[in-house]
Structure formats: structure tokens, C-alpha cells
Amino acid sequence: MEQMEAPILDAIYGGAVNFTDNGAEAESFKHRVDEIFVKVDKLEQRVNEIEQSSKKQPNACKSSSTVKDKDKHIPSMKKQQQDAACREAASAKRMQELMRHFGTILRQITQHKWAWPFLQPVDVEGLGLHDYYKVIDKPMDFSTIKNQMEAKDGTGYKNVREICADVRLVFKNAMKYNDERSDVHVMAKTLLAKFEEKWLQLLPKVTEEEKRLEEEEAEAQLKMQLAEEAARAKMARDLSNELYEVDMHLEELREMVVQKCRKMSTEEKRKLGVALTRLSPEDLSMALDIVAQNNPGFQATADEVDLDIDAQTESTLWRLKFFVKDALEAQGKSSASMGVNTHTNTNNHNSGNKTNNNLTNATNKRKREISDAIVKTAKKKNKKPSP
């Protein structure tokens, strides 16, 4: 903000502009400038928010124009959240139905005549199984499974596969701890085989539900991403509109400054002419465009340009002065930063000297043409008649 404010305040308080009404008009102008700076600060904050939001979405690669075309077909973020809640409820209901089917299988297994050793937790102390917890990492039994299936506090099973894993664990623990020839090992192995047979009958429905859930989640994620991109695109468009308004206000203020500028002295015109010759080719073309804006007959792109400084309006002269000041300051900063790498790039620079010299010569030629025209015009205007 300070970089923007400095040239304007210099113009107001540095003698370039002559406001009347005992400074009331200048105070009003300064107030308008302050308002614009506040608005710019807010816009910068919003830009940062949009940039941070974009960084959090690494897959957001669609252009804003593409999203803009689809805005009308993309549900809002609120609608997306409502749809997600409905999907989760429907998915939970279907999963409960699968668990009900699984409960039927579980009852068939637990009602088998050989299921009694596995219905309750192993009585480690009562049976004197002192090494049980060294062999079995995670004890499991059917009463524990049933309690977790009926849990209402959110700690229960989330899907059928979790229950299936614990049922298998019941039998595998028994087979692991007990010798293959023991009754418990044989009973566990037999019941595990029966369970796997019944599980295979339910598995296709479980797989189908998992696939459906995966597809729904992928679709929901895509829609949510599109909705977020659409929201960011809208923010960017709104921000662009506000920036345009700020530019218009700044242009109005600049025009006000230019219109109220005092008459430029002969010495100032001479310095302006010299400063023009120091501009880069790009900046020089822009400076000539400024002249052409208030002088339709001026050929800014002609091979030879005859610029009569004294023939320009005060408005054009002050526009040129403001522009040249900013351009030369920018050139100075650019030269300073490039100077850091000058030593390391010496060899590459020398290899391209011929090409660079040609370009430099062409640029200097154009600058000399303009400079000569300016000097000739100035001499013509200031020439005194001989006695």
C-alpha cells in the first residue's frame, strides 16, 4: 500500500498539484485515496484466502471458465452436504440389513452342538492356562461379538467384514492354542469351515454394497470438488469486478490529479525529454502511447517519431512525468536484482554479445531519434532573435 500511496501523495503535496479552497479539496482527495487503500487491503486478504483454498485442493485443475459454464448445473455446497447425509443414512440402513443376514449365520453357528467352548471368554485362571495371553494376542468369543453388534454408543461394528474377522478370530485362537489332536481344535476347525461356507453365500451382497458405496463416495467427492471450484470461481469473478471498480476509481483520481497539475517549467520539460531517452523499448512505446491518447494524429508506432515536448498539453506532460518516474524506478530495481547474477553469467553474456549489441544499437538509435527531435524542438522554441 505504501508503494501505491507514495507517487499519489508526492503529486498532491510535492507541488505538482494546485488544490484550492484552503486545502479542503486536497483533504477530500486524500480521504478518497485512503478509502481505496482500505478496499485494496481487503481485496488482498480475499485473494490470499482464495489462494490458500486452492492449495488445499491439489486436484482442482479445472479452469474457472469451465466451472463457470457448469455453475448452473452444480448443486450448492449446502445441497451437497444434505445429499451426503442422505447417502450415509441410506448406506447405514443397507448395512444394517446385511448385518441382520449375518446375525442369522451367527445364530446357526452358535447353536451348533460344538459351539459351547466358544460362547464365553476363556476362563484363563479357572483352567490354569498361565501361558494363554503369551500365545493369544487378542482373545475373542461370541458373547463379546454379540455385545459389540448390539452396542448403541458408536463403538459397535461399522460393517459386516469387521464381524466376520472377529468370528474367524474366535476359531483361529482356539486352533492356535490347542493341539491339532485336541477336541477343542477339531471343534473349532469344523465350525470355521461351516462358517466360511455360509459366509460365501452372503459375500456377493457384501461386495455389491461395498462397490456401490465406493462409487457413491467417488461421485459425491467429485460433485463436492466441482461445487468448491464453482464457489472459488464465483469469488474470483466477484473479486475481479471489485478490482475493476478500484481501477476505475484510481483512474478518476489520476485524472483529477492531472487536470489540476500546475504548468510545467521549461527545465522540467527538458529533464522529461532526457528521461524519456533512458526508458526501455517497451516503456518507451508505452510512453508514446500516452502521447497518442490525447493526440490522435501522433504516430506512436512510426519508424521515425518527432516528439515536440512544448506542443504537448499539460495533461499529457504530467501523465508522461508520472509514468517515466515509475518506469525508471522499476528499471533501477530490476537492474539491481540482475546485478547479483552478473558475475556468474559473464561467459553466457559474452557469447551473446553480438546479438545483444544489435538489439542495443537498434534501441539506442530509436532513443537518439526521439532525443534529437526533442532537443531540436526545444532549441527552436528557445532560440532568441539575433540583434
C-alpha positions in Angstrom: 0.0 0.0 0.0 2.9 2.4 0.8 4.3 1.8 -2.8 0.9 2.8 -4.3 0.5 5.8 -1.9 3.8 7.4 -2.4 3.5 8.7 -6.0 0.0 10.0 -5.4 0.9 11.9 -2.2 4.0 13.2 -3.9 1.8 14.5 -6.6 -0.6 16.1 -4.1 1.9 17.6 -1.6 5.0 17.9 -3.7 4.0 21.0 -5.6 2.8 19.2 -8.8 -0.9 19.8 -8.0 -2.6 23.1 -7.0 -5.7 22.5 -5.0 -7.8 25.5 -3.8 -10.4 26.1 -1.1 -7.8 26.3 1.6 -6.9 22.6 1.3 -10.5 21.3 1.7 -10.4 19.8 -1.8 -7.0 18.2 -1.1 -8.3 16.7 2.1 -11.3 15.3 0.2 -9.0 13.8 -2.4 -6.8 12.3 0.3 -9.8 10.8 2.0 -10.9 9.1 -1.2 -7.4 7.7 -1.6 -7.5 6.3 1.9 -10.8 4.6 1.2 -9.4 2.9 -1.9 -6.3 1.7 0.1 -8.6 0.2 2.7 -10.6 -1.6 0.0 -7.4 -2.8 -1.7 -6.2 -4.3 1.7 -9.5 -6.2 2.0 -9.2 -7.4 -1.6 -5.7 -8.6 -1.0 -6.9 -10.5 2.1 -9.6 -12.2 -0.1 -7.1 -13.1 -2.7 -4.9 -14.8 -0.1 -7.9 -16.7 1.1 -8.7 -17.9 -2.4 -5.1 -18.9 -2.9 -5.0 -20.8 0.4 -8.2 -22.6 -0.6 -6.8 -23.6 -3.9 -3.6 -25.0 -2.3 -5.8 -27.3 -0.1 -7.3 -28.7 -3.3 -4.3 -30.2 -5.3 -6.7 -31.9 -7.7 -8.5 -28.7 -8.6 -7.3 -28.4 -12.1 -10.4 -27.2 -14.0 -10.2 -23.6 -15.3 -12.6 -21.0 -13.8 -14.2 -20.6 -17.2 -15.0 -24.3 -17.4 -16.5 -24.2 -13.9 -18.4 -21.0 -14.8 -20.1 -22.8 -17.7 -21.3 -25.6 -15.3 -22.2 -23.3 -12.4 -25.9 -23.7 -13.1 -25.7 -27.5 -13.1 -23.6 -27.9 -9.9 -25.6 -28.2 -6.6 -24.6 -25.7 -3.9 -22.4 -26.7 -1.0 -25.3 -26.8 1.3 -27.2 -29.1 -1.0 -24.1 -31.3 -1.3 -24.0 -31.7 2.5 -27.7 -32.6 2.6 -27.2 -35.2 -0.1 -24.2 -36.6 1.7 -26.2 -37.0 4.9 -29.0 -38.8 3.0 -26.5 -41.1 1.3 -24.9 -42.0 4.6 -28.3 -42.8 6.2 -29.3 -45.0 3.2 -25.9 -46.7 3.3 -26.2 -47.3 7.0 -29.7 -48.8 6.5 -28.4 -51.2 3.9 -25.5 -52.2 6.1 -27.9 -52.9 8.9 -29.8 -55.3 6.6 -26.5 -57.1 5.8 -25.8 -57.4 9.5 -29.2 -58.8 10.0 -28.4 -61.5 7.5 -25.0 -62.1 9.1 -26.8 -62.4 12.5 -28.8 -65.3 11.1 -25.5 -67.1 10.1 -24.1 -66.3 13.6 -27.1 -67.9 15.3 -26.7 -71.0 13.2 -23.1 -71.4 14.2 -23.6 -70.6 17.9 -26.5 -73.1 18.1 -24.3 -75.9 16.9 -23.6 -78.6 19.5 -19.9 -78.0 19.3 -20.1 -74.2 19.8 -20.3 -74.2 23.6 -16.5 -73.7 24.2 -16.6 -70.5 22.2 -19.7 -68.8 23.6 -18.0 -67.1 26.5 -14.5 -65.7 27.2 -11.9 -68.3 28.0 -11.6 -68.9 31.8 -7.8 -68.5 31.9 -7.4 -68.5 35.7 -10.0 -71.2 36.3 -8.5 -73.6 33.8 -4.9 -72.6 34.8 -3.9 -71.5 31.4 -1.0 -69.4 32.6 0.6 -69.0 29.1 -2.7 -68.2 27.3 -2.0 -64.4 26.9 1.5 -65.2 25.7 0.2 -67.2 22.9 -3.1 -65.3 22.1 -2.7 -61.6 21.4 -6.4 -60.8 21.1 -8.9 -63.1 22.8 -12.3 -63.3 21.3 -15.6 -65.1 21.9 -19.2 -65.0 20.7 -20.6 -63.1 23.7 -18.2 -60.3 23.0 -19.2 -60.3 19.4 -22.9 -60.1 20.2 -22.4 -57.2 22.7 -20.5 -55.2 20.1 -23.1 -55.9 17.5 -25.8 -54.5 19.8 -23.7 -51.5 21.0 -25.6 -48.2 20.7 -22.8 -45.9 21.8 -21.0 -45.8 18.5 -18.3 -48.3 19.5 -20.0 -51.2 17.7 -19.1 -52.8 14.3 -19.3 -50.5 11.3 -19.6 -53.2 8.7 -20.1 -56.9 8.2 -16.5 -57.6 7.4 -15.4 -56.5 10.9 -17.8 -59.0 12.5 -16.6 -61.7 10.1 -13.0 -61.1 11.1 -13.8 -61.5 14.8 -15.8 -64.7 14.2 -12.7 -66.2 12.4 -10.5 -65.0 15.3 -12.6 -67.0 17.8 -11.9 -70.2 15.9 -8.3 -69.4 15.0 -7.4 -68.6 18.6 -8.7 -72.0 19.7 -6.8 -73.8 16.9 -3.6 -71.9 17.7 -3.6 -72.5 21.4 -4.9 -76.1 21.3 -3.1 -79.1 19.8 -4.4 -80.4 16.5 -5.5 -83.7 18.1 -7.4 -82.0 20.9 -11.2 -81.9 20.8 -11.3 -78.0 21.0 -9.0 -77.7 18.0 -11.2 -80.2 15.9 -14.4 -78.4 17.0 -13.0 -75.0 16.1 -11.8 -76.2 12.7 -15.1 -77.8 11.9 -17.2 -74.8 12.8 -14.8 -72.4 11.0 -15.4 -74.5 7.8 -19.2 -74.3 8.2 -19.0 -70.6 8.8 -16.9 -70.0 5.7 -19.4 -71.9 3.7 -22.3 -69.8 4.9 -20.2 -66.6 4.6 -19.6 -67.3 0.9 -23.3 -67.2 0.3 -23.6 -63.7 1.8 -20.3 -62.4 0.3 -21.7 -61.3 -3.1 -24.2 -59.0 -1.4 -21.5 -57.6 0.8 -19.2 -57.0 -2.2 -22.0 -55.3 -4.1 -22.8 -53.0 -1.3 -19.1 -52.1 -0.9 -18.8 -51.3 -4.6 -21.9 -49.2 -4.6 -20.7 -47.3 -1.6 -17.3 -46.7 -3.2 -19.0 -45.4 -6.4 -21.3 -43.1 -4.4 -18.4 -41.7 -2.4 -16.4 -41.1 -5.6 -19.3 -39.3 -7.2 -20.0 -37.3 -4.1 -16.4 -36.3 -3.8 -16.3 -35.2 -7.5 -19.5 -33.1 -7.0 -18.2 -31.6 -3.9 -14.9 -30.7 -5.6 -16.9 -29.1 -8.5 -19.0 -27.2 -6.0 -15.9 -25.9 -4.3 -14.3 -24.9 -7.6 -17.6 -23.2 -8.6 -17.6 -21.3 -5.3 -14.0 -20.2 -5.8 -14.7 -19.2 -9.4 -17.5 -17.0 -8.3 -15.3 -15.5 -5.6 -12.7 -14.8 -8.3 -15.2 -13.2 -10.6 -16.6 -11.0 -7.8 -13.1 -10.1 -6.9 -12.2 -9.3 -10.5 -15.3 -7.0 -10.7 -14.3 -5.2 -7.5 -10.7 -4.8 -8.7 -12.0 -3.3 -11.9 -14.0 -0.8 -9.9 -10.9 0.1 -7.9 -9.0 0.6 -11.1 -11.8 2.9 -12.3 -11.6 4.9 -9.1 -7.9 5.2 -9.3 -8.1 6.3 -12.9 -10.6 9.0 -11.9 -8.2 10.2 -9.1 -5.3 10.1 -11.5 -7.3 12.2 -14.0 -8.2 14.6 -11.2 -4.5 15.0 -10.3 -3.5 15.5 -13.9 -6.2 18.1 -14.5 -5.2 20.1 -11.5 -1.5 20.0 -12.3 0.4 23.3 -12.5 2.1 24.4 -15.7 5.4 22.5 -16.2 8.5 24.7 -16.4 11.0 24.6 -19.3 13.6 22.9 -17.2 11.1 20.2 -16.2 10.3 19.7 -19.8 14.0 19.3 -20.7 14.5 16.8 -17.9 11.4 14.9 -19.0 12.8 14.7 -22.6 16.1 13.3 -21.2 14.4 10.8 -19.0 12.4 9.5 -22.0 15.6 8.5 -23.7 16.5 6.3 -20.7 13.4 4.2 -20.9 13.5 0.6 -22.1 12.0 -0.1 -25.6 8.8 -1.4 -24.0 8.4 1.5 -21.6 9.2 3.9 -24.4 6.4 2.5 -26.6 4.0 2.9 -23.7 5.1 6.5 -23.2 4.5 7.2 -26.8 1.1 5.7 -26.5 0.3 8.1 -23.7 1.1 11.0 -26.1 -1.1 9.4 -28.7 -4.1 9.2 -26.4 -4.5 13.0 -26.4 -3.2 13.5 -29.9 -4.9 11.1 -32.4 -2.6 12.4 -35.2 0.5 11.3 -33.4 2.0 8.1 -34.9 3.4 6.3 -31.9 4.4 3.2 -33.9 6.0 5.0 -36.8 9.7 4.2 -37.8 10.6 7.8 -37.0 8.9 9.7 -34.3 9.1 13.5 -33.9 8.0 14.3 -30.4 7.6 18.1 -29.7 7.6 18.4 -25.9 6.4 22.0 -26.0 3.5 21.1 -28.2 2.0 18.7 -25.7 -0.8 19.6 -23.3 -0.1 20.0 -19.6 -2.2 16.9 -19.0 0.0 14.8 -21.4 3.2 16.2 -19.9 2.2 15.3 -16.3 1.0 11.9 -17.4 4.4 11.3 -19.0 6.2 12.5 -16.0 4.3 10.2 -13.6 4.8 7.3 -16.0 8.5 7.9 -16.6 9.2 8.3 -12.8 7.6 4.9 -12.1 9.2 3.2 -15.1 12.7 4.3 -14.2 12.3 3.3 -10.6 11.2 -0.1 -11.7 14.2 -0.3 -14.1 16.5 0.6 -11.3 15.2 -2.2 -9.0 15.4 -4.7 -11.9 19.0 -3.7 -12.7 20.0 -4.1 -9.0 18.5 -7.5 -8.7 20.1 -8.7 -12.0 23.4 -7.3 -11.0 23.7 -10.1 -8.4 24.0 -12.7 -11.1 26.2 -10.7 -13.4 29.5 -12.4 -12.4 28.3 -15.9 -12.8 26.6 -15.3 -16.1 29.6 -13.5 -17.7 30.5 -16.3 -20.1 27.0 -16.7 -21.4 26.7 -13.0 -21.7 29.8 -12.7 -23.8 28.7 -15.5 -26.2 25.6 -13.5 -27.0 27.3 -10.1 -27.3 26.8 -9.8 -31.0 23.0 -10.3 -30.8 22.6 -8.1 -27.8 24.7 -5.3 -29.4 22.4 -5.4 -32.4 19.4 -5.1 -30.3 21.0 -2.4 -28.1 22.1 -0.4 -31.2 18.5 -0.5 -32.6 17.1 0.6 -29.3 19.7 3.4 -28.9 19.0 4.5 -32.5 15.3 4.9 -31.7 16.1 6.7 -28.4 18.5 9.1 -30.2 15.9 9.9 -32.9 13.4 10.9 -30.2 16.1 12.7 -28.1 17.3 14.7 -31.2 13.7 15.6 -32.1 13.1 16.8 -28.5 16.3 18.8 -28.4 15.7 20.4 -31.8 12.2 21.4 -30.8 13.4 22.8 -27.5 16.1 24.8 -29.2 13.7 26.1 -31.8 11.3 27.3 -29.1 14.0 28.9 -27.0 16.1 30.5 -29.8 16.5 34.2 -29.4 16.5 36.6 -32.5 19.9 37.9 -33.3 20.5 41.7 -32.6 
